[in-house]
Amino acid sequence: MSSSPPAHDSYAALRFREFNFFVAARFLLTVAIQIQSTVVGWQIYDLTKDPLSLGLIGLAEAIPFMSVILYAGHLADLINRKKIITLALLAYFSGALLLLLFTWQLSWVIGTWGVAPIYLVICLIGVARGFAGPSFSSMVVQLVPRELYANAVTWNTTVWQVAAVSGPALGGLLYGFTGITSAYATVVVLIALSLSLITFIAARPVPQTEVRESLKTRLRDGISFVFNNQVLLSALSLDLFAVFFGGAVALLPIFASEVLRVGPEGLGLLRAAPALGSALMGLVLAHRPPLHNSGRKLLVYVAGFGVCIIGFALSRNFYLSLGLLALSGALDSISVVIRGTILQLLTPDGMRGLVSAVNSIFVGSSNEIGSFESGVTARLMGLVPAVVFGGSMTVLVVGITAWKAPRLRALNLKDLV
């Protein structure tokens, strides 16, 4: 009599106590960052009335982020990742505290120097994010067994998306109903709570290697590993250019203020809509992980993301705009889970921090540099044409990737687990 295979446990990763502390800490940090991003965007646009100033927010974060990310990935493979995360959270906390002081006790700073001090704080946050990213990404797989990597990535992504739903909506409501000071104070408290949760996770040893290679050698090996793997390179490139061209988030304050006319409260809902779609899709993926025909699904859903962005640009109805943004988030969630699972399954343990850093250059920086691109094209082409152009370029990138990367088209993640 043959025994039936064990049933799929959709909540397997959540049965590990330290994994729960990890995702809870990341949840609080993400809520805080999203509140802060929403408030900063509205504050800067309110002070400048210039779409390019919104694009400069992304550039102010991307430059320091990209300056440190490879070194941060190198460190994440050599020293305690919990220590790196703790120090990065302290830097996040310092930045949030400065923004609070600028708008509360030290409002004369902005009155004298304009938005320049805010951009300087964003630079500090970019450095913190650069060091936190590789360690967060590398630490998650130290908390669960290998056979649960896909499940852990799915839940980690889902919890992040729930936070990304809560943060913008909460930021818009706090700004609109209680004022900017209370919004920034909330950010400070949430980051402090995130920092406290990290202390409940035991420090994990980094993977041991017989030879300690130089930073230059490890950077070369990490970059070579990514560029010599067609599946990994094409998946990361697809996300890089899709987000670079297809991101409309940086311009949402203008849509909320001048196109849809819904104020900061409406901006919070617009910012939350993509993450709401992502969170709901994440719950579906936890029960039905996209392990079959994964490459084709990745291509189709990224193309769908681009179509949603085009539709959003042309919409003049607030609820239709919310729906299109939510659908774009749902489609993006599938691509995030597939790409994250590819990254964890194909990367050797001793290179996780560095490869995560390379991934962050492809993916993480594309959001901020894409924000700058959106600001520039909006100034040159106008708001709506710029977003339509970006969505169209996303669809074009998918077509080129499908043509040039046959191994990605044929990918089945089930074969790698």
DRENKOLLO-191244 format. One line per 10 residues: number of its first residue (from 1); for each residue y, x, z negated of C-alpha. Coordinates in Angstrom, 1 decimal, padded with zeros to 4 digits, always signed. Each point is the difference from the previous one (the first is absolute). Last residue first. Example, Ala and Ser with C-alpha at 12.3 -4.5 7.8 and 13.67 -1.06 7.14 Angstrom:
BEGIN
2 = -001.1:+013.7:-007.1 | -003.4:-001.4:-000.7
//
This chain:
BEGIN
417 = +023.0:+013.4:+005.5 | +000.6:+001.6:+003.4 | -002.0:-002.3:+002.3 | +001.5:-003.1:-001.6 | +003.4:+001.3:+001.1 | -000.8:-000.9:+003.6 | +002.2:+001.9:+002.4 | -000.4:-000.5:+003.8 | +003.6:-000.6:+000.8 | +000.9:+003.0:-002.3
407 = -002.4:+002.2:+002.0 | +001.5:-001.1:+003.3 | +003.5:+001.3:-001.1 | +002.3:+000.4:+003.1 | -000.1:-003.5:+001.4 | +000.0:-001.9:-003.3 | +002.8:+002.3:-001.2 | +002.1:-000.7:+003.1 | -000.4:-003.7:-000.4 | +000.8:+000.1:-003.7
397 = +003.2:+002.0:+000.6 | +001.1:-002.6:+002.6 | -000.4:-002.8:-002.6 | +002.1:+002.0:-002.5 | +002.6:+000.7:+002.7 | +000.4:-003.7:+000.5 | +000.6:-000.6:-003.7 | +002.7:+002.7:-000.1 | +001.8:-001.3:+003.0 | +000.0:-003.6:-001.4
387 = +001.5:+001.5:-003.2 | +002.7:+001.9:+001.8 | +000.8:-003.0:+002.3 | +000.5:-002.2:-003.1 | +002.4:+002.3:-001.9 | +002.2:+001.4:+002.8 | -000.9:+002.8:+002.4 | +001.9:+003.0:-001.3 | +000.6:-001.0:-003.6 | -003.4:-001.7:-000.3
377 = -001.7:+003.0:+001.7 | +001.5:+002.4:-002.6 | -000.9:-002.2:-003.0 | -003.5:-000.6:+001.3 | -000.6:+003.7:+000.6 | +001.2:+000.7:-003.5 | -002.4:-002.6:-001.4 | -002.8:+001.5:+002.2 | +000.8:+003.4:-001.7 | -000.6:-001.7:-003.3
367 = -003.2:-001.9:+001.0 | -001.3:+002.8:+002.1 | +000.2:+002.4:-003.0 | -002.9:-001.6:-001.7 | -002.3:-000.3:+003.0 | -000.2:+003.2:+002.0 | +001.6:+002.3:-002.7 | -002.0:-001.9:-002.6 | -003.2:+000.6:+002.0 | +000.7:+003.8:-000.1
357 = +000.5:-000.3:-003.8 | -003.3:-002.0:-000.3 | -001.7:+002.8:+001.9 | +001.4:+002.5:-002.5 | -001.0:-002.0:-003.1 | -003.4:-000.9:+001.4 | -000.9:+003.5:+001.2 | -002.6:+001.1:-002.6 | -001.7:-003.4:+000.0 | -000.7:+000.1:+003.8
347 = +001.9:-002.7:+002.0 | -001.8:-002.4:+002.4 | -000.8:-002.7:-002.5 | +003.3:-000.1:-001.8 | +002.2:+000.1:+003.1 | -002.1:-002.6:+002.0 | +000.1:-002.3:-003.1 | +003.8:+000.3:-000.1 | +000.3:-000.7:+003.8 | -002.2:-003.1:-000.2
337 = +001.8:-001.3:-003.1 | +003.4:+000.7:+001.4 | -000.8:-001.6:+003.4 | -001.3:-003.2:-001.7 | +003.2:-000.1:-002.2 | +002.2:+000.3:+003.1 | -001.4:-003.2:+001.4 | +000.7:-001.9:-003.2 | +003.5:+001.6:-000.2 | +000.8:-001.1:+003.5
327 = -001.1:-003.5:-000.9 | +002.3:-000.1:-003.0 | +002.9:+001.2:+002.2 | -000.7:-002.6:+002.5 | -000.2:-002.7:-002.7 | +003.2:+001.0:-001.7 | +001.8:+000.0:+003.4 | -001.3:-003.4:+000.7 | +001.3:-001.1:-003.4 | +003.5:+001.4:+000.6
317 = +000.4:-001.4:+003.5 | +001.9:+002.1:+002.4 | -003.0:+001.9:+001.4 | +000.4:+002.5:+002.9 | -000.4:+003.1:-002.2 | -002.9:-001.6:-001.9 | -001.8:-000.7:+003.2 | +000.3:+003.7:+001.1 | -001.3:+001.1:-003.4 | -002.9:-002.3:+000.2
307 = -001.0:+001.4:+003.4 | +000.1:+003.5:-001.5 | -002.4:-001.0:-002.8 | -002.3:-001.6:+002.5 | -000.3:+003.4:+001.8 | -000.9:+001.5:-003.4 | -002.6:-002.7:-000.4 | -001.7:+000.6:+003.3 | -000.1:+003.8:-000.3 | -001.4:+000.0:-003.6
297 = -002.5:-002.7:+000.9 | -001.3:+002.2:+002.9 | -000.4:+002.9:-002.3 | -001.7:-001.9:-002.7 | -002.7:-001.6:+002.1 | -001.9:-000.7:-003.2 | +001.4:+001.3:-003.4 | +002.9:-002.4:-000.4 | -000.9:-001.0:-003.6 | -000.8:-003.7:-000.6
287 = +000.3:-000.7:-003.7 | +002.7:+002.6:-000.7 | +001.4:-000.6:+003.5 | +000.8:-003.7:-000.9 | +001.9:+001.1:-003.1 | +001.8:+002.6:+002.0 | +001.0:-002.7:+002.5 | +001.8:-001.9:-002.7 | +001.7:+003.2:-001.2 | +001.1:+001.0:+003.5
277 = +001.5:-003.4:+000.8 | +001.9:+000.2:-003.3 | +001.0:+003.5:+000.8 | +001.5:-001.0:+003.3 | +001.9:-002.9:-001.7 | +001.5:+001.9:-003.0 | +002.9:+001.6:+001.9 | +000.8:-003.4:+001.5 | -000.2:-001.7:-003.4 | +002.3:+002.6:-001.6
267 = +002.4:-000.3:+002.9 | +000.1:-003.7:-000.6 | +001.1:+000.5:-003.5 | +002.5:+002.7:+001.2 | +001.7:-002.5:+002.3 | -001.6:-002.6:+002.4 | +002.2:+000.3:+003.1 | -002.9:+000.2:+002.5 | +001.9:+002.2:+002.5 | +002.9:+001.6:-002.0
257 = -001.0:+000.6:-003.6 | -003.8:-000.3:+000.0 | -000.4:+001.6:+003.5 | +002.4:+002.8:-001.1 | -001.8:+000.6:-003.3 | -003.3:+000.0:+002.0 | +001.0:+003.0:+002.2 | -002.0:+002.6:-002.0 | -003.0:-002.3:+000.1 | -000.3:-000.3:+003.7
247 = -002.7:+002.6:+000.5 | -001.6:-000.1:+003.4 | +001.2:+003.3:+001.5 | -000.9:+002.5:-002.7 | -002.6:-002.3:-001.5 | -002.0:-000.2:+003.3 | +000.7:+003.7:+000.8 | -001.4:+001.3:-003.3 | -002.8:-002.6:-000.3 | -001.4:+000.9:+003.4
237 = +000.4:+003.7:-000.7 | -002.0:-000.3:-003.2 | -002.9:-001.9:+001.7 | +000.1:+002.3:+003.0 | -000.2:+003.2:-002.2 | -002.8:-001.4:-002.2 | -002.2:-001.1:+002.9 | +000.8:+003.1:+002.2 | -000.8:+002.5:-002.8 | +001.4:+003.4:+001.1
227 = +003.6:-000.9:-000.9 | -000.9:-001.0:-003.5 | -002.2:+003.0:-000.8 | +002.5:+002.4:+001.6 | +002.8:-001.4:-002.2 | -002.1:+000.6:-003.1 | -001.2:+003.4:+001.1 | +003.5:+001.2:+000.9 | +001.4:-001.3:-003.3 | -002.9:+001.6:-001.9
217 = +000.6:+003.4:+001.7 | +003.8:-000.1:-000.7 | -000.5:-001.0:-003.6 | -002.4:+002.9:-000.6 | -003.7:-000.6:-000.4 | -001.7:+000.1:-003.4 | -003.6:+000.8:+000.8 | -003.0:-001.5:-001.7 | +001.3:-003.6:+000.0 | +000.1:-002.4:-002.9
207 = +001.1:-003.6:+000.5 | +002.9:-000.9:-002.4 | -001.0:-000.8:-003.6 | +000.9:-003.6:-001.1 | +002.4:-000.7:-002.8 | -000.9:-003.1:-001.9 | +002.0:-003.2:+000.8 | +001.7:-001.7:-002.9 | +003.1:+002.1:+000.5 | +000.5:-001.6:+003.4
197 = +000.7:-003.3:-001.7 | +003.1:+001.4:-001.8 | +001.6:+001.2:+003.2 | -000.4:-003.4:+001.6 | +001.7:-001.6:-003.1 | +002.9:+002.4:+000.4 | +000.3:-000.8:+003.7 | +000.1:-003.7:-000.8 | +002.8:+000.4:-002.7 | +002.2:+002.1:+002.3
187 = -000.4:-002.5:+002.9 | +000.9:-002.9:-002.3 | +003.2:+001.8:-000.9 | +000.9:+000.3:+003.7 | -000.3:-003.7:+000.5 | +001.8:-000.8:-003.3 | +003.0:+002.1:+001.2 | +000.0:-001.5:+003.5 | +000.6:-003.5:-001.1 | -001.8:-002.9:-001.7
177 = -000.4:-002.6:+002.7 | +000.2:+001.7:+003.4 | -001.0:+003.5:-001.0 | -002.8:-001.1:-002.2 | -001.2:-002.5:+002.6 | +000.1:+002.5:+002.8 | -001.8:+002.7:-002.1 | -002.6:-002.5:-001.1 | -000.7:-001.0:+003.6 | +000.0:+003.7:+001.1
167 = -002.3:+001.1:-002.8 | -002.5:-002.8:-000.2 | -001.3:+000.2:+003.6 | -000.2:+003.8:-000.1 | -001.8:-000.2:-003.3 | -002.5:-002.3:+001.6 | -000.2:+002.5:+002.9 | -000.8:+002.9:-002.3 | -002.7:-002.1:-001.7 | -001.5:-000.7:+003.4
157 = +000.1:+003.6:+001.1 | -001.6:+001.3:-003.2 | -002.5:-002.8:+000.3 | -000.9:+000.9:+003.6 | +000.0:+003.7:-000.7 | -002.3:-000.5:-003.0 | -002.4:-002.2:+002.1 | -000.1:+002.6:+002.8 | -000.6:+002.8:-002.5 | -002.7:-001.8:-001.9
147 = -003.0:+001.9:+001.5 | +001.8:+003.2:-001.0 | +000.0:-000.8:-003.7 | +003.3:-001.1:-001.7 | +002.8:+001.7:-001.9 | +000.2:+003.2:+001.9 | +000.6:-002.0:+003.2 | +003.3:-001.3:-001.3 | +001.2:+003.5:-001.0 | +000.5:+001.3:+003.6
137 = +002.3:-002.8:+001.1 | +002.1:+000.1:-003.2 | +000.2:+003.8:+000.1 | +001.0:+000.1:+003.7 | +002.7:-002.6:-000.6 | +001.6:+001.1:-003.3 | +001.4:+003.3:+001.2 | +001.8:-001.4:+003.1 | +001.0:-003.2:-001.9 | +001.8:+002.0:-002.6
127 = +001.8:+002.1:+002.6 | +001.0:-003.2:+001.8 | +001.2:-001.5:-003.3 | +002.3:+003.0:-000.4 | +001.4:-000.6:+003.5 | +000.5:-003.7:-000.9 | +002.1:+001.2:-002.9 | +002.2:+002.0:+002.3 | +000.4:-003.0:+002.3 | +001.2:-002.0:-002.9
117 = +002.5:+002.7:-000.9 | +001.3:-000.1:+003.6 | +000.6:-003.8:+000.0 | +003.8:+000.3:-000.8 | +001.1:+003.1:-001.8 | +002.8:-001.3:-002.3 | -001.0:-003.7:-000.5 | -003.7:+001.0:+000.1 | +000.6:+002.4:-002.9 | +002.5:-002.4:-001.6
107 = -003.0:-002.3:-000.7 | -001.2:+002.4:-002.7 | -001.0:-002.3:-002.8 | -001.8:-002.7:+002.1 | -000.3:+000.6:+003.7 | -000.3:+003.8:-000.1 | -001.9:-000.1:-003.2 | -002.7:-002.3:+001.4 | -000.3:+002.2:+003.2 | -000.4:+003.1:-002.3
97 = -002.7:-001.7:-002.0 | -002.0:-000.8:+003.1 | +000.3:+003.6:+001.2 | -001.2:+001.3:-003.4 | -002.9:-002.4:-000.1 | -001.2:+001.1:+003.5 | +000.3:+003.6:-001.2 | -002.1:-000.8:-003.1 | -002.5:-001.7:+002.3 | -000.3:+003.1:+002.1
87 = -000.7:+002.1:-003.1 | -002.7:-002.4:-001.1 | -001.6:-000.1:+003.5 | -000.1:+003.8:+000.1 | -001.6:+000.2:-003.4 | -002.6:-002.6:+000.9 | -000.9:+002.0:+003.1 | -001.0:+003.1:-002.0 | +000.4:+003.1:+002.1 | -001.3:+001.4:+003.3
77 = -000.7:-002.9:+002.4 | +003.1:-001.9:-000.9 | +002.0:+003.2:+000.2 | -000.7:+000.4:+003.7 | +001.0:-003.7:+000.5 | +003.3:+000.6:-001.8 | +000.6:+003.0:+002.2 | -000.5:-002.1:+003.1 | +002.2:-002.8:-001.4 | +002.9:+002.0:-001.1
67 = +002.5:+000.1:+002.9 | -001.4:-003.3:+001.5 | +001.0:-001.9:-003.1 | +003.4:+001.8:-000.2 | +000.8:-001.1:+003.5 | -001.6:-003.4:-000.2 | +002.0:-001.4:-002.9 | +003.5:+000.6:+001.3 | -001.2:-001.0:+003.5 | -001.2:-003.4:-001.2
57 = +003.3:-000.7:-001.7 | +001.8:+001.3:+003.1 | -001.4:-002.9:+001.9 | +001.7:-002.4:-002.3 | +003.3:+001.8:+000.5 | -000.5:-000.3:+003.7 | +000.1:-003.7:-000.3 | +003.6:+000.2:-001.3 | +001.6:-002.6:-002.3 | +000.8:+002.9:-002.4
47 = +000.0:-001.2:-003.6 | -002.1:-003.2:+000.5 | -002.3:+002.0:+002.2 | -000.5:+002.6:-002.7 | -000.5:-002.6:-002.7 | -002.4:-002.1:+002.1 | -002.2:+003.0:+000.8 | +000.2:+001.4:-003.5 | -001.1:-003.4:-001.5 | -003.0:-000.4:+002.3
37 = -001.1:+003.7:-000.4 | +000.3:-000.2:-003.8 | -002.0:-003.2:-000.2 | -002.6:+001.6:+002.3 | -000.1:+003.2:-002.0 | -000.5:-001.9:-003.3 | -002.8:-002.2:+001.4 | -001.6:+003.1:+001.5 | +000.1:+001.8:-003.4 | -001.5:-003.0:-001.8
27 = -002.8:-000.4:+002.5 | -000.7:+003.7:+000.0 | -000.5:+000.0:-003.7 | -002.2:-003.1:+000.2 | -002.0:+001.6:+002.8 | -000.7:+003.1:-002.1 | -000.7:-001.8:-003.3 | -002.5:-002.2:+001.9 | -001.6:+003.1:+001.5 | -000.3:+001.4:-003.5
17 = -002.0:-003.0:-001.1 | -002.5:+000.0:+002.9 | -001.2:-003.6:+000.7 | +002.9:-000.4:+002.4 | -001.7:+002.2:+002.5 | -003.0:-002.4:+000.3 | +002.1:-003.2:+000.4 | -001.3:-001.0:+003.4 | -003.6:+000.7:-001.0 | -002.1:-000.3:+003.2
7 = -003.4:-001.4:-000.9 | -002.9:+002.5:-000.5 | -002.5:+000.1:+002.8 | -002.9:-002.5:-000.3 | -003.3:+001.3:-001.4 | -003.0:+000.1:+002.2 | -003.3:-001.6:-001.1
//
